[in-house]
Amino acid sequence: MNTTHTSLATSHTLYSLELRSFFLLLVCPFLLFLILLVVKSQSRWCNCAICTAYVTCSWSSNYPNLCDWLTDLLRQSPTHTIHIHVLGNIITANPDNVEHMLKKNFQNYPKGKPFSAILGDLLGQGIFNADGECWHFQRKMAAVELNTASVRNFTAHIVSSEISQRLLPLLDSVAIDNSELPDGEVIDLQDVFRRFAFDVICKVSFGLDPGCLELSLPVSEFAKAFDTASMLSARRGAAAFPFIWRAKRLFNIGSEKELKRAIQMVNSLASEVIRQRKNLGFASTHDLLSRFMGSVEDDKYLRDIVISFMLAGRDTVASTLTLFFLQLSKHTRVKDSIREEQERIGSCEELSNMHYLQAALYESMRLYPPVQFDSKFCLENDTLADGTFVRKGTRVTYHCYAMGRMEEIWGKDWAEFRPERWIQDDSKFSIFPDSAFKCPIFHAGPRECIGKQMSLMEMKAVVAAVVKRFDVEVVNGNSPKFAPGLTASLSGGFPVRIRRRVQTKQ
């Protein structure tokens, strides 16, 4: 009996090995031939200096980040526009071109099917990945909901509660007095801000509290999966040869297998939240999911909408706060001016009157935008404002990071962290009419960020509360090196020590 079972098992194993060998001998050469054929037939294949540097990553020997290399190339271009042929991508830092794309010829520059394919597995038909009627419907619905007094008050209450009950106690638990030697606990402030923003956006979007910022700093599988999915989706967009990631997705191997697993985790948790919300009822709640349920019945569509809001509300806020405190650590004068404004106004709750604080945030985002670039795809042949011809189907990218570093836009002092450039003579914050296209940190035109005021309120509240009570001492203050992702994040985190201010010590 045992001998029979052993023989059958052995035969089955040999049969499986034979099938696998047949596959390797017959199919793999065919796939290799197809790959070589695609590479050879690539109309975008190019041996120019820029394309060669991009494909081989030789730029990395002289620049810490891809965005710094592209900025240098854009500066050198007379029109501040370049073409990376292997990507089929025109990149520009010219404000006139940006206005042409985002406003004057808006209909000709949608997100496009190629972009939708890159982020579709993660974002689905969410607002950041949609075009046409689908985008218009979500835009209109979100604009109505986000501008209601009840949602604004609901969000402000959540932000205030998360700051007072979690963020400040956490920072105080690791803080040292200013008189002590620098031997206090080192924490990753980027991770702290991500946890804070994730808690806030989950409460606002789902009515769910993941508790990521509890003193024990618990691991959130949802947040972890979301990070992985965001990073790997971004790698798709940077790939010189998209057929490689498409093939990996087809055979479910490598990074695409990891991406699929992460997205399955995001989907399962999002679906469970939607199910629970439906069971609990939503008629009297203020979270976005509950309010959207009044207009949307399709659970998959609901998931896409909310995931997109989470991407915007969590990652961009955490990125901005991280890079702001990095700047603040190097510019004591700005920190002192923020504190002087607080003392003059008399309350951290009067955020709308903190014009210098808002100017400092904008100045930080000018130099370090949370979304460093954004792309559209040209529907029909077109010519940009600087005379650059754009062929149908070409990807056109405006590079916000580079635009914040252009002398022609900001003057010879572009490299200075100077919030005063955003302040009018009456000491009030101001954005001039054309500045949206000079520094499109919240996008511009019909697709301008509808959550801008909400995110500014959240970031101003965090900065005002932290700066009033603590000094942030950066452990490693070198030039920032960015990790791959859909938003700007520091590779290796943001290690800091927290010091209590003598003025606020109890």
N, C-alpha and C positions, 0 to 999 in steps of 0.2 A: 504493500500500500504506500509506504513512505517512499519506496524506490520509484513508484509510478509518479507520485507528486513531484519528486525531484527531477525526473526526466522531463515532465511537462513544463516545469519551471525553467529548466535549462533550455528546452526547445523554444519557449516563449522569449527568453532573453536573447538567444541567437537570432530569432526572427526579427526582434526589435533592432538588434545591431545591424542586421542586413538591410532593413528599411532605412535606418539612419545613414548607413554607408551609401545606399543608393541615392538618397537625397543629396548628400554631400558631393557625390561624383557627378550627378546629373544637373541638379538645380543650382548649386553654388557657382559653377562656371558660367551658367546662363545669367545669373544675377550680376556676376562680375562684369560680364560682357555688356549688360544693360547699363550698369553704372559708368563704365568707360565710355559708352556711346553717348550717355547724357552729358558727361563732362566735356567730351569732344565737341558736342553740338551746342554747348552753351553759348548763346549769342553774346552773353555778358562777359565771357572769358576775356581777361585783359592782363597784359604784362606791364602796364604803366607803373610808375614808382609808388603811387598811392595805393593801387590795388595789390601790388606785391607786398607792400608793408602791412596792409590789412590782413591778407591771407596768411602771411608768415609770422605775423605779430612782431615783426622787427621793430615796430614803433616803441615797444615796451622797454627797449634798452635806453631810451632817452626821456620817456614820459611815464609818470606814475599811473596815469589813467588814460583810457581810450578817449574820454571827453577832453582831456588836456591836449592830446595830439590833434584831434579834430579842430579844437579851438585855434591852435597855431596855424593849421592849414587854412582855416577860414579867414584868419587875420591876413595871411599872405595873399589871398585872392583879391584882386581889384574890386570884384563885385560882392565879396564875402559869400560866395557860393562855390561849392565844389561838387564833383561827380565821382562817386565810388562805383565803377562800372560793374564789378563782380557782384555787387548787391542790387544793381539796377536802381541805384538810389542817388537822388540829388539832395544835397544837404546845404542849407542856407542859414545865415545869421543876418540877413538883410531885412530890416523892418518893413520895407516896401513890399518885398516878396511875401512876408508873413501876412500882411494886410490883404494882399491879393488872394492868397490861399484861404484865409480864415473868414474873409468878409466879402470882398469885391467879386470873387468868382467862387464863392462857397460851394455852390452846387456841383462844381467840377472836381472838387477835392473831398470826396467822402473817405471814411475809414477804408472802405474797399474790401473785396473778398479775400485778397491775400492776407490782410491784417486780421480779418475775422478768422481765417484758418489758423493763424498763429496762436491767437488767444481764445479761440472758440471753445476749446475743451474746458478751459477754466471759467471764462466769463460768459460763455453761451451767447445769448442775445441781450445781455445787459447793456445799459446805456452807453458804456465806454467802448462797446464793440459793435454797436448797431448803427444802421443808416436808415434813411427814408422814413416811412410811416412808423416803423417799430421804434426808432430813436425819437421821433417827434412825439409819439404817445407817451413814452416814459419821461421825456423832458417836461412835457406839459403837466403830467401827473405829479412828478417830483417837485416842480416849481410851485405848484399849488400847495402841496403838503408842507414843504420846507419853509414856506413863507407865512404859515399860519402862526398866530401868537401862541397857541397851545403847544405846538411842536417846539418853537423857540424856547418857551419857558420850560418845557419838559427837558430839553437838551441842556439848558443852563443849569437846571437843578441837578441833573446827573453829573455834569462836569464838576460843579461845586462840591457835591457829595464825594466823588471819587478823589478829588484833591484833598479835602479835609480829613476824610476817613481812611484813606489808603496811601496816597502819594506822600503827603507830609509826614505821617507817622513812620513810613518806611525809611525816608531819608533821615529822619531824626534818629532812628534806631541804629544807623551806621555812622552818624555824624560825630565829629570830634570838635572840641572847643578850639577857637582860633589861637589860644595861647599854647596849645599842645604841639609837640613835634609831629611831622608828617608820617605818623605810623598808624594811622587809622585804616579801617577796612576799605579795600578798593572794590567798587561796584561798577558794573557795566551800565552806564546811564542810558545808552541806546536801548538796551534790553528793558530797562525800567519804563522808558517812554513808550516802547512798543506794547508792553503789558497794559500800561495806563490807557493808551489809545484803543487797544483791543477791547478792554472792559467797557469803555465809553461807547464805542461804535456798536458792540453787541447789545448793550442796553438800549441804545437809540434805535437800532435796526430791528432787533428781534424781541426786545423786552426780556432778554436773557443776561444773567450775570455770571460770566465764566470765572470770576474771582482770581484773575491772573496776578493781580497786584497785592494779594494777601501777603503778610509778612513772611510766610514760608516760601513765597515765590513758586507756586505749584506749576508743573508742566502741563500745558494745554495741548492735547493732541490735535485739536482743531487748528490752533495757531501754528503749531509745528508743521502740519500738513499744508496750511495756507502759505507759509514761507517757502516750503519746498516747491509747491506748484507755481508760485510767482517767479522764483529764481529760474526754474527750468523752462517756463514759458518765455521768459526774457531771452534765454539762450537761443531759442528758436528764431527770434527776430534778428539776432546778430549773426546767424549762420550764413556763411558765404555760399553754401550749397544746400538749399532747403531740402533737396531730394534725400539727403542723408538722414535728417530727422524724420522725414516722412517714411522712409524705409524702415527705420528703427521702430516707428509707431506701428507700421504694418505687421512686423514680426514680433512686436512687444518685447523688445530687448533694450538693455542699457538704460540711458537716461529717460527714454520714453516709457519704459516699464515703470520706472520710479515715479515719473510724472503721473501716469495713469493711476498708480496706487494712491498717490497723494490726493488727486482729484476725487477718487472714489471715497476717501475719508471725508473730504469737504462736503461732497454730495450727500453722504449718508447722515452726517450730523446736521446739515442744513435741512434735509428732508424731515428729520426727527423734530427739529425745532418748529417747522411749519405744521407738522401733524399735531404737536402739543398745543400750539397756538390756536389751531382750529378747535381742538377739544375744549380748551379753556374759554373760548369765545374772545371776541375782539372789538365788540361794539363800543366799549368805553375806555379803551387803552390808546396811548399816544405813540407807541413805537411805530416805525415806518412799515414793518411787515403787516401789522394789524390794519393800518390805514390803507395800504395797497390792496389788501384782501377784499376791500369793498369794490374794487374795480377790476381785479384780476382773479380768475378762478383756476387757471392752469398752474399747478404746483411747480413745474419745471421753469416756467416763466417767472414765477415769484422768486425762485431760487436764484435765477440769473440776475434779477434786479437787485436783490439784497446783497449778493456776493460782490457786485460792482460797487455798491455803496461802501461795503466793508473795505475794499481795496483802497478807495479814495479816503475814507474817514480814518483808517488806521495807519496805513503806510506813509501817506504824505504828511500827516500830523507828526508822527514819530520822527520822520526824517528831518522835518523843519526844526523841531525842538532840539534834536541832537546837534545839528550843525549850528544852530543859533548859540547854544551854550559853548560850543567849541570856539566860536567867534568871540563870545563874551569873555572867555578866559584870557583872550589876548588883548582885549580892549577895556581896561578898567574904567576909562573915562565914560564909555557908553553905559557901563553898569551903574556908575555913580549917577549919571543923568537920569536913568530909569528910576533909581531910588529917590532922587530929588523930586521927580514928577509924582511919585507915589505919596511922598510927604506933603506935597503941595495940594494934591487932590484929596488926600485924607482917607481914602477907602479903596481897597483892592476891587470892590464891587463896581466902581465907576469906570469900567473898562472902556466905555465909549469915549471918555474924555482923556484917555492916555494916548495922546497923539504921538509922543516921542517913542513910546514902546511899540506902537504899530509901525512907525517909520523904521525902527531898528529891525523888526521882523522882516519888513519888505527888503531892507538893505541886505540882510542875511540871505533871503531867498533870491535876490539878484545875483549874488555870487555863488550860492549853492542852492539852486532850485530843487525841490523834492522830485520833480519829474524833469530830467535833464534834456529830453528831446521828445518830440511827438511827430508822428508820420501820417500822411494821407496818401491816397493813390489817385493819380490823374485819370479821369474818365475819358476825356477827349484831348487831342493835341492842343497844347497851350503854350503861351510865352509869358514868363514871369516878368515882373516890373523891371528887373535889371537886364532884360533881353535874353535870358536863358530859355532855350527851347525845351519844352517838356513833352516827350512822346507819350501817347496813350499807354496806360498801364504802368507808368514809371512811379516809383515810390518817391515822394518828396517829403523831406524832413526839415522842420525848423528846429534849430539847436539852441534852446533857451540858455543852457550853461554858457555857450560861447557868446551869446548876445549880451550877457551881463558883463562880459570882459572886452567889449569893443570900445576903443577910444573914440571912434566917430559917434557913438551913441552917448557915452557917459563922460567923455573928456579925459584929459591926461591923468586925472586922479581916479580912474576906474578901479584900480587895485586897492584903493583905500576903503576901509569899512567906515562909512560916513553917513549915518542916518539923516543928517541935516539936509541931504540932497532931496529928501522927500517932504521937507517941512516948508510951508509958506511963510510969508512975512508976519502973518498973524499967529504964528506958532501952531498952526493946525496942519494935520497930515493932508497931503493932496497928491492925487494922481492926475496928471495933465491928460487932455483928451487923446493924445496919440501914444501915450505911454503903454497902453495895453499891448500894442504891437512892437514896442521897443523892448518890453520885458514881459512876455506872455506867461508869467508864472502860474496864472489861473486860467490859462488858455485865453481866447479872445474871440470876438464875433459871436455868431449864433450858438456856438458850443461852449461859451464861457462857463466856468464852473458855477453851478447853481448853489453849491454848498460853501461858497467862499466866506460869507459872513459868519456862518456857523463855525467853520474851522478857525477863522481868525479869533473869534470869541474864545474858543477852547484854548488856543495857543497863548493868547494874551493872559488868560486866567492862570495858566500853569506858570508862565514866566513871572508874572506879578507875585504869585504866592511863593515861589522858590527863591527868587532874588531878594524878597523882603526878609527871609529867614536864614538863608544859607549862602555861603560862597562855594562855588564848584571849582575844585582844583584838579586840573587835567594831569593825568599821570604821564601820558605820552602826547605831547603837543606838536608832533610832526605834521607835515602836510597830509591832508586826508587821502586815504586810498580807498576807493569804492569797490564794493562787492557786486557781482552780477545780480540784476534784479530789475523789476519794473519801476522801482523808485530808488532814489539815492540812499544807500546805507553804507556805513563804514565797515570795511573789512577788518575783522578782529574786534569789533565792538568799540565802545567809547569808555575806557577805564578812567574813573575819577575817584577822588576823595571828597567827602562832603564835610564842610566846616560850618558850625553854627556862628552866626553873627553875634558879636558881643551885645549889640543894641537890642536884640530880641531874646537874649538868654533870660530864662525865668529865674 
